[in-house]
Amino acid sequence: MKEIRIHGRGGQGSVTAAELLSIAAFSDGKFSQAFPAFGVERRGAPVQAFMRLDGAPIRIRSQIYEPDYVIVQDPTLIDVVNVVGGLKDTGALIINTKEPPESFKKLNTKAKIMTVDATKIAMDIMGVPIVNTVLLGAFAAATGEVAVTSIQEAVKERFAGKVGENNAQAIQIAYDFVKKGMTA
């Protein structure tokens, strides 16, 4: 089983990202589940969403404490939240930032670090700084756990018309960027 934790701020679509990734994994023939961690969060407050995928039914229903992968939608969270807490040494950390991966060595993780300027991609393609779907493209490239085409189809089903098409294009750009090797 692979476990993913998504860090973002309220209103950035962390929960939607986990749901879309779960739908895409299911389309790929995997068992999946997605769920948020809710408290008294409000727009702008740190939030987490979780996703599991496996080739067999998933019976566990707890929060994810030792993820294989972590996605960070807002790099300012790195100074507020321990985003690498419990991250497996064999895992991967994907951060939305224009900084190179080497800038995050201070996090003291053995996990692979990838960075992608998802904000720039989102602004260039969609005209809004909504990075959740863009980072799913980076996730697909970094891990190979879910097909990028499955993510694009899930997004196009959720967001009809031009919005879905633009998101699918942004997903592809992030996927291609990470495939070119932006890791440390």
C-alpha positions as MATLAB code, in Angstrom:
seq = 'MKEIRIHGRGGQGSVTAAELLSIAAFSDGKFSQAFPAFGVERRGAPVQAFMRLDGAPIRIRSQIYEPDYVIVQDPTLIDVVNVVGGLKDTGALIINTKEPPESFKKLNTKAKIMTVDATKIAMDIMGVPIVNTVLLGAFAAATGEVAVTSIQEAVKERFAGKVGENNAQAIQIAYDFVKKGMTA';
ca = [
       0.000    0.000    0.000;
       1.165    3.519   -0.802;
       0.127    6.453    1.363;
       0.123   10.124    0.380;
      -0.200   13.216    2.567;
      -1.065   16.565    1.007;
      -0.259   19.783    2.866;
      -1.969   22.983    1.881;
      -3.947   25.869    3.237;
      -7.709   26.022    3.571;
      -9.188   26.910    0.199;
      -6.282   25.614   -1.907;
      -8.011   22.378   -2.863;
      -6.034   19.807   -0.866;
      -9.139   17.703   -0.299;
     -10.105   17.947   -3.973;
      -6.576   16.892   -4.967;
      -6.780   13.788   -2.767;
     -10.217   12.927   -4.182;
      -9.101   13.367   -7.801;
      -5.989   11.274   -7.196;
      -8.142    8.554   -5.638;
     -10.504    8.575   -8.624;
      -7.541    8.367  -11.011;
      -6.026    5.441   -9.088;
      -9.381    3.653   -9.193;
      -9.498    4.217  -12.960;
      -6.082    2.566  -13.125;
      -7.583   -0.537  -11.489;
      -6.320    0.129   -7.974;
      -8.164    0.312   -4.701;
      -8.067    3.808   -3.256;
      -9.392    6.058   -0.552;
      -9.149    9.780    0.101;
     -10.032   11.715    3.220;
      -9.300   15.065    4.895;
      -8.143   15.961    8.386;
     -10.596   18.566    9.564;
     -10.606   20.560   12.754;
     -11.386   24.217   13.197;
      -9.536   25.129   10.001;
     -10.663   28.015    7.902;
      -9.504   29.588    4.668;
      -5.738   30.097    4.832;
      -5.121   27.824    7.815;
      -2.853   24.782    7.378;
      -4.812   21.667    6.332;
      -3.979   18.104    5.401;
      -5.633   15.609    3.100;
      -4.723   11.970    2.709;
      -4.904    9.302    0.029;
      -4.113    5.596   -0.044;
      -3.806    3.266   -3.012;
      -3.160   -0.435   -3.274;
      -3.673   -3.443   -5.487;
      -5.829   -5.035   -2.778;
      -8.781   -3.760   -0.743;
      -7.815   -1.145    1.839;
      -9.136   -1.938    5.300;
      -7.253    0.661    7.347;
      -9.151    3.862    8.156;
      -6.678    5.861   10.246;
      -4.862    9.075    9.498;
      -1.573    8.635    7.650;
       1.446    9.000    9.932;
       4.211    7.501    7.784;
       3.502    8.519    4.196;
       5.373    7.252    1.177;
       4.801   10.587   -0.536;
       4.157   14.154    0.579;
       2.858   16.976   -1.605;
       3.287   20.552   -0.362;
       1.014   23.056   -2.110;
       2.264   26.119   -0.229;
       6.000   26.350    0.544;
       5.365   28.752    3.448;
       3.979   25.747    5.328;
       7.497   24.312    5.574;
       8.303   26.839    8.313;
       4.996   26.190   10.126;
       4.329   22.452    9.782;
       6.676   19.468    9.903;
       5.858   18.418    6.347;
       8.470   15.634    6.380;
       7.244   14.166    9.676;
       7.077   10.396    9.250;
       8.002   10.566    5.537;
       9.674    7.300    4.584;
      13.335    7.487    3.569;
      12.400    5.732    0.328;
       9.643    8.237   -0.349;
       9.337   11.483   -2.246;
       8.576   15.073   -1.322;
       7.015   17.283   -4.001;
       7.035   21.017   -3.282;
       5.341   23.852   -5.156;
       8.151   26.394   -5.414;
      10.438   28.059   -7.909;
      13.394   27.175   -5.669;
      15.604   24.246   -6.701;
      15.367   20.982   -4.743;
      18.778   21.615   -3.160;
      17.238   24.538   -1.244;
      15.320   22.057    0.891;
      18.199   19.911    2.134;
      17.620   21.632    5.498;
      14.561   19.434    5.924;
      16.863   16.529    6.803;
      15.004   13.886    4.881;
      16.478   11.034    2.901;
      13.403   11.084    0.680;
      13.769   12.322   -2.873;
      12.897   16.013   -3.162;
      11.258   17.453   -6.269;
      10.236   21.024   -6.888;
       7.965   22.449   -9.525;
       6.697   26.000   -9.866;
       3.076   24.924   -9.953;
       1.951   28.474   -9.218;
       3.586   29.758  -12.420;
       2.140   26.894  -14.462;
      -1.335   27.524  -13.028;
      -1.118   31.261  -13.701;
       0.214   30.769  -17.239;
      -2.395   28.203  -18.255;
      -5.430   28.880  -16.081;
      -4.925   32.471  -15.010;
      -5.410   31.627  -11.325;
      -2.922   30.418   -8.680;
      -4.749   27.157   -8.005;
      -2.034   24.508   -7.871;
      -3.729   21.353   -6.598;
      -4.270   19.694   -9.964;
      -0.916   20.888  -11.317;
       0.852   19.104   -8.471;
      -0.976   15.883   -9.316;
       0.826   15.923  -12.666;
       4.122   16.289  -10.813;
       3.101   13.426   -8.526;
       2.372   11.145  -11.486;
       5.783   11.869  -12.986;
       7.667   11.532   -9.722;
       6.117    8.285   -8.562;
       4.554    6.399  -11.454;
       1.815    5.332   -9.034;
      -1.027    6.785  -11.132;
      -1.156    7.408  -14.865;
      -1.122   11.063  -15.836;
      -3.904   10.362  -18.335;
      -6.096    8.987  -15.544;
      -5.533   12.157  -13.517;
      -6.373   14.296  -16.535;
      -9.572   12.349  -17.182;
     -10.640   12.635  -13.524;
     -10.040   16.385  -13.661;
     -11.961   16.780  -16.928;
     -14.894   14.862  -15.420;
     -14.891   17.102  -12.330;
     -14.386   20.386  -14.155;
     -16.293   20.606  -17.410;
     -15.323   22.492  -20.527;
     -12.430   24.920  -20.750;
     -11.644   24.707  -17.022;
     -11.106   20.950  -17.264;
      -9.104   21.248  -20.477;
      -6.855   23.956  -19.000;
      -6.274   21.900  -15.877;
      -5.397   18.853  -17.987;
      -2.891   20.946  -19.943;
      -1.323   22.280  -16.718;
      -1.103   18.723  -15.363;
       0.789   17.658  -18.489;
       3.231   20.567  -18.219;
       4.042   19.703  -14.582;
       4.363   16.027  -15.497;
       6.802   16.817  -18.321;
       8.803   19.191  -16.090;
       9.334   16.587  -13.361;
      10.115   13.898  -15.928;
      13.024   16.073  -17.052;
      14.635   15.445  -13.677;
      14.061   18.258  -11.211;
      15.094   16.196   -8.167;
      17.705   16.292   -5.443;
];
